[in-house]
Amino acid sequence: MLLRKFELRWKIEDSVLVPDDVNWTLPTTIAGIMNEITKELYNEVVVIFCYDFDKKPLGYCIVGEGTHYISLVNVDSIMRAAMLTGARNIVICHNHPNGDPIPSREDLITTGKLIAALLPAEVKVLDHLIMGKNNTFVSLRKHYEYMWLKVYNMYESINSLLKETAETIYEDA
C-alpha cells in the first residue's frame, strides 16, 4: 500500500489593499466585493470571506463553483479555507446567476449545516449572503436569525449533555 504525504498550504493569488476605516463585516461592503467577483460569471460561485477573532479581514477564497442553477460546496472546502487563513469568523456568499437572490430550500439547509459543522472548530458563520442582479442581495442572518439561534442552542445543549455525561462517568469511576 502506498501512503502519500500531503501538504496543506495556502496560496495567495492576489492581494488588495483595503482601508482600515471600513466595516468589512457589513453585508453591503461584502456585497460590493462579491459583485466584482461574480459580475462576469454565468455560473454559481461560493466565496467565503475570512476574519480573525476581532473580525478584521484576512481575505477571501472561492470554495465552490457550479452550474447556472446550483453550486457545489462542501464543509471540507470551507473548513480548509478557514483553517488555513486562521479565520475565527467567516461570511459565506454565493450568487444566483438568474438574478433572484431569494434563498432556496437547499440554501437554508446548507447554511444550517455549515453553521453547525463549524462551531466545534470555533469558527462562527457571521452571515450568508445570496447575490442577485443589479447589486441586490439577501442576508440570511438578517432574514433568518432564528436559524442561527436554533443551531447555537442545539450546540449548547449537546455541550451540556456531554459535560453531564463526562461528570457522571468521572463520579462513577
N, C-alpha and C positions, 0 to 999 in steps of 0.2 A: 504494500500500500504506500502510495506517495503522500507524504504530509507536506503541504505547502505552507510557506511563510507568507503572511500578508502584511502589508504596511498600510496603516491608515494615516493619511496626510491630507492637509488642506491646501489646495492650490488657489492662490489669489490670481484671478484672471484680469481684474481691472479694479482700480481704486478711484474714488471720487472724494474730493474734499468737501466736507459738509460743515455748515456753520454751527457753532455751539449754541446759539440762542434760539434754535428751532426745536419744538417738541416733536421728536421723531417717533413717538408712540401715538400721536394723533391720527385717527383714521384718514382725515383729509390730507395730511402730509404723506402718509404711506400710499394713499390712492394716487396722488400725483406721480410718485415714483413708479408705481405699478403701471400706470397708464403709459409711461415712457417705455417700460419694459415690453409691454404687450401691444403697443399701437400698430405694429406691422404684422402681427400674428393672426392666423386664421384657425388656430387650434388652442385648446385649453392648456394653460400652463399653471403649475403650482409653485409659488415662491414663498420662502419663509424669510422674515426679517428677524435678525438675531440681536438681542440686547443683553447687556450684563445685568448683574444684580440690581444696580441703580437705574436700570432702564436706559443706559447710554448705548447708542447703536454700535454694533460690532460689524455688521454687514448683512448682505442678503445672499440667498442661494436658491437657484432653480432646482427644485427637488422632484418634479414630476412634469411630464408632458403627455398630452393625449391627442384625441381627435377633435373634431369640431363640436362634439356633444359630450365628451367625457374625458376626464383627466385620470391618469393612473398615478396614484401616490400611495405609499405605504408608511407605516410608522417607522420602519427601519431607516428610510432615507431622511426623514425629518429628525429622528433621534441622532443619526450620524452627523448631520449638519450642525445640530445644536451642540453636541458634544465636542466636535472638532473646533468650533468657534468659542467654546466656553460659555455659551449662552445660558442664562438662567430664566430668560423671558423671551418669548417669540410671538410674532404675529404671522398667521397663515393668510395667504392671499391666493386667489385664483380668479381667472377671468371666465366669463361666459361669452364666447365669440358671437353668439346670436344677439347679444346686446341687452338681454334681460338679466338684471342682477339678482332677481328673486331666487333664494336658495331652493334647491330641490330637496326631496326627502333624503336622498343619499348624501347631500351636502351636510345636512343636520346630523345624520347618523355618524358620518365620518368625523365630523368635528367633535362630537361627544366622545368617540373612541380615542381620538388624538389627545383630548384634554386628560382623559383617564389614564392613557398609556404613559404620558409624560410626567405625571405627578410623582410617581415613585423616584424618578430621576431628578426631582426638584426643579423641573423646567415648567414654567407656567405659560399657558397659552393666553395671551392678553386679549386677542381678538382673532376673528377670521373674517376677512373682507372678501366679498364677491364683487368683481368688477363687471360693469356693463359698458355700453357705448356712451359716448359724449360725457365722459368723466362721472358717470353715475356709479354708485356702489351701495352695497348693503353691509352694514356692520352686524354680524351675528351676535356679538356681545351686547350691542345696544338693543337689538330687537328680540333676542332670545336669552336674556340674562338668566332666566330660571334654569336653563340647561346647564350653565356653569355652576350655579348654586347646587343643583341636584348632584352633579358629578363630584363637586367638592365635599358635599355632605356624605355621599356614599363612600368616598375615600376616607374621610374621618371616621365613619362608622366601622369600616374594615380595620383601620389602625387601632381603634379602641378594642375591637374584638380580639385582635392579635395580641395586644398588650394584656388583656384579661386572661387569655389562654396561656400566655407565657408565664404570668404571675401564678396562675393555678398550678401549672406544671412545676414551677420552681418551688411553690409551697409544699406540694405533694412529695417532692423528692427528698 
